[in-house]
Amino acid sequence: MPKKPAPQTSPALRTKSVDQLSKQEAVQELAGLASEIARHDALYYGNDAPEISDADYDALRRRNLSIEQHFPDSVREDSPSKRVGYVPASKFAKVRHAIPMLSLDNAFSDEDVLDFVARVRRFLKLDADTELAITAEPKIDGLSLSLRYEDGRLVTAATRGDGAEGEDVTANARTIADIPRVLAGDPPEVLEVRGEVYMTAVDFETLNRRQAEEGKPLYVNPRNTAAGSLRQLDPGVTASRPLKFFAYAWGEVSAMPANTQMEMVKKFADYGFQINPLMKLYTSAKGLLEQYHTIEEVRATLGYDIDGVVYKVDDLALQERLGFVSRSPRWAIAHKFPAEKAMTILEAIDVQVGRTGALTPVARLAPVTVGGVVVTNATLHNAEEIERLGVKIGDTVIVQRAGDVIPQVLGYVEDRRPKDAWAFEFPTVCPCKLKTPIVREETAGGEEGVVRRCTGEFACPYQRKEHLKLFVSRRAFDIDGLGEKQIEAFYDDEVLPIRAPADIFTLKKRDDAHELQKLKNREGYGEVSAGKLFAAIEERRVIALERLIYALGIRHVGEATAKTLARAYGNWQAFEEAALKIADGDETAREEMDALEDIGGAVIDSVARYFAEPHNRRTVEDLIGELKTIIEPEKPISDSPVAGKSIVFTGSLERMSRDEAKAMAERLGAKAAGSVSAKTDLVVAGPGAGSKLKKASELGIEVIDEDEWFRRVGEGG
């Protein structure tokens, strides 16, 4: 029996406003939307192959909900509003990286590279005559992979994931010819080799020809295809794809076989890996830039995609001294190739409300391919940017996309402006149903800023939803099966709503109380998938302190700041007590937080405002009541002479830079503070020390010089 065709919505009907639809048209439109949304759910959740942007998907669901609200007696049994997500395939197991897989800072110009080299030299206090060797290698546009070998045998392969935890794709990695199952030579007992899985242009074209011959959809670009191939649940599918691997970095190593970046990569070749032949060593910024432009010129002939050149300090001892800033190493940077551009039509401008209430105009574009990716949306930043660009709806605009950067509109093509193009007017009230007023944020000087915010705070559903999306995001609670789309659906759900973080952890209890409307009985779920979601939620009752602080969504408290606060206070009770004191105007608590490195007035004011709000306090109390364990941050070294002490460096240090001194203190388990307070244990003063030295004397705090510091910590004294 032939399969009944899915109902379709006519383009004319889709563009008709909801209040103009007849009852018959509403029924037809709901049928088409149910079919269309179900198909996109299957593509997104089941196949990792979405065809439309998140914004376009959300627009479909919003239209469906709006029609249902206008025609409540026409709601279908298979309505998208009655289901959450899609039955997911079995997920990959998670692998915790022994050493995090960090991302790199980006450089976009020759000047940025010169600044990078200068920063490294300043940090290391190198004089002009001291040579600094730096490697340059192509930045492969593929999927990062970490391979763990024990006694020379491959035991685990994991994707980058969020940098701390990735997916176990060992069975799939074993099918890639460039990845040896057993290493050659004499490798260390434990060796984690890291690199990039990619697909060549020739292999990609061959694969697409085969797809076309079999009447299957074509793949978009080699990078996405390689990533999707590696993440197949059936290793046989991965084995059928022509994947390759370049090795260029490492994680945990039981005994380092080399002392430089260049020699380590050469060792990888000895062990049986493919390494990039374009990797070179230079001792000047001029040499690095010459190699960058050489690689840029031959880019089209390489046969595989690259999106820049990576520079790394060669000496591994210097890499260790340089350390890291937030999630990026100080000793490396990625020099990206110039952004790619294209022209398309600006069809509309929508306004999105973010977690902090900030309103951001978004350009809705006629689909256009830029840098191998189909772009349908681009940021317009704010009302002033729209005015500066002079763009109108209907214009032909120039769109730019660089790497993973959000696409942006650069301007419009004047001679292509249609006569009926019209100017966009920024709203004066929030697009949420509350219609709360929009205010312009003041700058530090008391002038009107460019950011416009909804004044509804947590009463605004957009802001509450965005807070929840942050809460479940990868770098916060990272709950498997509960992403942005599921949060959207659960937020609007009348039976099992999630409107506050604690609601996530009471979901199973509330589900158990329902007889007929259990999650497992809903379309898009089943007993297995519902059980997996509940299990994933249960796992997150144990959470790291820095993730918890970040997940609260306090303005100006990003990942790095959350980590600083977690390390400084050590446990949730201490942090909460300090935050509540600051909210109540305790100046001592405020000074103690202000003394923390990289914590300033903006962060402290945000913490104060957040914990001064009764709704926030209740939200946090409810959440903490649902958690089992809050993992305290690891202490770098507990047995050093300065472990646990608060250290302030002041004056001109002669044997190391100020940044290096702070990094050393933190490595030794101390807290490097930015200002002197009653909580300071030790001040290291160099020539020219001023107000900090004076305050230390007034408070009776011990003061030592740089030589005594090195003697005390036993490093180079």
Summary of the structure (lengths in Angstrom):
residues: 717
radius of gyration: 28.0
end to end distance: 85.9
largest distance: 91.4
contacts: 2216
relative contact order: 0.07
helix: 40%
strand: 22%
